[in-house]
Amino acid sequence: MSSEHAAMQTRTADAAELSDIRTLLAANGLPVEDLCTTLIEGFLIIQDASGTIVASGALQHLGSSVLLRSLVVTPELRGTGLARRLVARLEDDARALGYEELWLLTTTAEGFFGAAGYERASRDDAPADVRSCRQFAVLCPSTAICMRKRLLPTHCPSAVERPASS
């Protein structure tokens, strides 16, 4: 990672940044209609040195399920690892909250998410909480690909780490 990217700050968004996040999402063809201050709690952003939001991604908590949504990186910074950084952090956050899988819809990033361990899934297989949210039910087109990733615990001891029984 370049020193320029290392200097970019990744942090939780606050309500004052709602407008900037909406602008970034809309400029990149992602839904913003349901984006409100209560959803901002689940948003991570990356800012450049000037404080401009250049990437965002979020976890939307839906009952006992969670949706990874609104992952966007400004076009000039795509392919630099910022999306991978956000997804890894969002997955860690989901694990820390006890979620065992993440769901998402994508129209353009199936290859990216596939490389990150997400698998295609039928929308019908998504939990009812996920299927009934506005992202699934209304905002994302029916052509959007549904994907899921099962999350492993942060630390899963391997056989060599377990003490030998005597």
Contacts in CASP RR format, 6 or more apart in sequence:
PFRMAT RR
TARGET T0000
AUTHOR 0000-0000-0000
METHOD contacts of the structure
MODEL  1
MSSEHAAMQTRTADAAELSDIRTLLAANGLPVEDLCTTLIEGFLIIQDAS
GTIVASGALQHLGSSVLLRSLVVTPELRGTGLARRLVARLEDDARALGYE
ELWLLTTTAEGFFGAAGYERASRDDAPADVRSCRQFAVLCPSTAICMRKR
LLPTHCPSAVERPASS
1 80 0 8 1.000
1 81 0 8 1.000
2 80 0 8 1.000
4 49 0 8 1.000
5 80 0 8 1.000
5 81 0 8 1.000
5 82 0 8 1.000
7 49 0 8 1.000
8 46 0 8 1.000
8 47 0 8 1.000
8 48 0 8 1.000
8 49 0 8 1.000
8 54 0 8 1.000
8 82 0 8 1.000
9 46 0 8 1.000
9 47 0 8 1.000
9 51 0 8 1.000
10 44 0 8 1.000
10 45 0 8 1.000
10 46 0 8 1.000
10 85 0 8 1.000
10 86 0 8 1.000
10 89 0 8 1.000
11 44 0 8 1.000
11 45 0 8 1.000
11 47 0 8 1.000
12 41 0 8 1.000
12 42 0 8 1.000
12 43 0 8 1.000
12 44 0 8 1.000
12 45 0 8 1.000
13 21 0 8 1.000
13 40 0 8 1.000
13 42 0 8 1.000
13 43 0 8 1.000
13 44 0 8 1.000
13 45 0 8 1.000
13 53 0 8 1.000
13 56 0 8 1.000
14 40 0 8 1.000
15 37 0 8 1.000
15 40 0 8 1.000
17 40 0 8 1.000
17 43 0 8 1.000
17 45 0 8 1.000
17 53 0 8 1.000
18 35 0 8 1.000
18 36 0 8 1.000
18 37 0 8 1.000
18 40 0 8 1.000
20 53 0 8 1.000
21 35 0 8 1.000
21 40 0 8 1.000
21 43 0 8 1.000
21 45 0 8 1.000
21 53 0 8 1.000
21 56 0 8 1.000
21 70 0 8 1.000
22 32 0 8 1.000
22 35 0 8 1.000
24 53 0 8 1.000
24 54 0 8 1.000
24 56 0 8 1.000
24 72 0 8 1.000
24 74 0 8 1.000
25 31 0 8 1.000
25 32 0 8 1.000
25 35 0 8 1.000
25 56 0 8 1.000
25 70 0 8 1.000
25 72 0 8 1.000
26 32 0 8 1.000
28 72 0 8 1.000
28 74 0 8 1.000
28 75 0 8 1.000
30 70 0 8 1.000
30 72 0 8 1.000
31 70 0 8 1.000
31 135 0 8 1.000
31 139 0 8 1.000
31 140 0 8 1.000
33 134 0 8 1.000
33 139 0 8 1.000
34 134 0 8 1.000
34 135 0 8 1.000
34 139 0 8 1.000
35 70 0 8 1.000
39 58 0 8 1.000
39 60 0 8 1.000
42 58 0 8 1.000
42 59 0 8 1.000
42 60 0 8 1.000
42 61 0 8 1.000
43 56 0 8 1.000
43 57 0 8 1.000
43 58 0 8 1.000
43 70 0 8 1.000
44 56 0 8 1.000
44 57 0 8 1.000
44 58 0 8 1.000
44 86 0 8 1.000
44 89 0 8 1.000
44 90 0 8 1.000
44 93 0 8 1.000
45 53 0 8 1.000
45 55 0 8 1.000
45 56 0 8 1.000
45 57 0 8 1.000
46 53 0 8 1.000
46 54 0 8 1.000
46 55 0 8 1.000
46 56 0 8 1.000
46 73 0 8 1.000
46 82 0 8 1.000
46 85 0 8 1.000
46 86 0 8 1.000
47 53 0 8 1.000
47 54 0 8 1.000
48 54 0 8 1.000
54 73 0 8 1.000
54 74 0 8 1.000
54 77 0 8 1.000
54 82 0 8 1.000
55 72 0 8 1.000
55 73 0 8 1.000
55 74 0 8 1.000
55 77 0 8 1.000
55 82 0 8 1.000
55 83 0 8 1.000
55 86 0 8 1.000
56 70 0 8 1.000
56 71 0 8 1.000
56 72 0 8 1.000
56 86 0 8 1.000
57 68 0 8 1.000
57 69 0 8 1.000
57 70 0 8 1.000
57 71 0 8 1.000
57 72 0 8 1.000
57 86 0 8 1.000
57 90 0 8 1.000
58 68 0 8 1.000
58 69 0 8 1.000
58 70 0 8 1.000
58 71 0 8 1.000
58 90 0 8 1.000
59 66 0 8 1.000
59 67 0 8 1.000
59 68 0 8 1.000
59 69 0 8 1.000
59 90 0 8 1.000
59 93 0 8 1.000
59 94 0 8 1.000
59 102 0 8 1.000
60 66 0 8 1.000
60 67 0 8 1.000
60 69 0 8 1.000
60 133 0 8 1.000
60 135 0 8 1.000
61 97 0 8 1.000
62 127 0 8 1.000
62 129 0 8 1.000
62 130 0 8 1.000
62 132 0 8 1.000
62 133 0 8 1.000
63 129 0 8 1.000
64 127 0 8 1.000
64 129 0 8 1.000
65 99 0 8 1.000
65 101 0 8 1.000
65 103 0 8 1.000
65 126 0 8 1.000
65 127 0 8 1.000
65 129 0 8 1.000
65 130 0 8 1.000
66 94 0 8 1.000
66 97 0 8 1.000
66 99 0 8 1.000
66 101 0 8 1.000
66 102 0 8 1.000
66 103 0 8 1.000
67 102 0 8 1.000
67 103 0 8 1.000
67 104 0 8 1.000
67 130 0 8 1.000
67 133 0 8 1.000
67 135 0 8 1.000
67 136 0 8 1.000
68 87 0 8 1.000
68 90 0 8 1.000
68 94 0 8 1.000
68 102 0 8 1.000
68 103 0 8 1.000
68 104 0 8 1.000
69 104 0 8 1.000
69 105 0 8 1.000
69 135 0 8 1.000
71 83 0 8 1.000
71 86 0 8 1.000
71 87 0 8 1.000
71 104 0 8 1.000
71 109 0 8 1.000
73 79 0 8 1.000
73 80 0 8 1.000
73 82 0 8 1.000
73 83 0 8 1.000
83 112 0 8 1.000
84 116 0 8 1.000
87 113 0 8 1.000
87 116 0 8 1.000
90 102 0 8 1.000
91 102 0 8 1.000
91 149 0 8 1.000
91 151 0 8 1.000
92 154 0 8 1.000
94 102 0 8 1.000
94 151 0 8 1.000
95 151 0 8 1.000
95 153 0 8 1.000
95 154 0 8 1.000
96 154 0 8 1.000
99 151 0 8 1.000
100 150 0 8 1.000
100 151 0 8 1.000
101 148 0 8 1.000
101 149 0 8 1.000
101 150 0 8 1.000
101 151 0 8 1.000
102 118 0 8 1.000
102 148 0 8 1.000
102 149 0 8 1.000
102 151 0 8 1.000
103 121 0 8 1.000
103 126 0 8 1.000
103 127 0 8 1.000
103 130 0 8 1.000
103 146 0 8 1.000
103 147 0 8 1.000
103 148 0 8 1.000
104 113 0 8 1.000
104 118 0 8 1.000
104 146 0 8 1.000
104 147 0 8 1.000
104 148 0 8 1.000
105 135 0 8 1.000
105 136 0 8 1.000
105 140 0 8 1.000
105 144 0 8 1.000
105 145 0 8 1.000
105 146 0 8 1.000
105 147 0 8 1.000
106 113 0 8 1.000
106 144 0 8 1.000
106 145 0 8 1.000
106 147 0 8 1.000
107 140 0 8 1.000
107 141 0 8 1.000
107 143 0 8 1.000
107 144 0 8 1.000
107 145 0 8 1.000
110 120 0 8 1.000
110 145 0 8 1.000
110 147 0 8 1.000
113 147 0 8 1.000
113 149 0 8 1.000
114 147 0 8 1.000
116 149 0 8 1.000
117 149 0 8 1.000
118 147 0 8 1.000
118 148 0 8 1.000
118 149 0 8 1.000
119 147 0 8 1.000
119 148 0 8 1.000
119 149 0 8 1.000
120 145 0 8 1.000
120 146 0 8 1.000
120 147 0 8 1.000
121 146 0 8 1.000
121 147 0 8 1.000
121 148 0 8 1.000
122 146 0 8 1.000
123 131 0 8 1.000
123 136 0 8 1.000
123 146 0 8 1.000
124 131 0 8 1.000
125 146 0 8 1.000
125 148 0 8 1.000
126 136 0 8 1.000
126 146 0 8 1.000
126 148 0 8 1.000
130 136 0 8 1.000
131 137 0 8 1.000
END
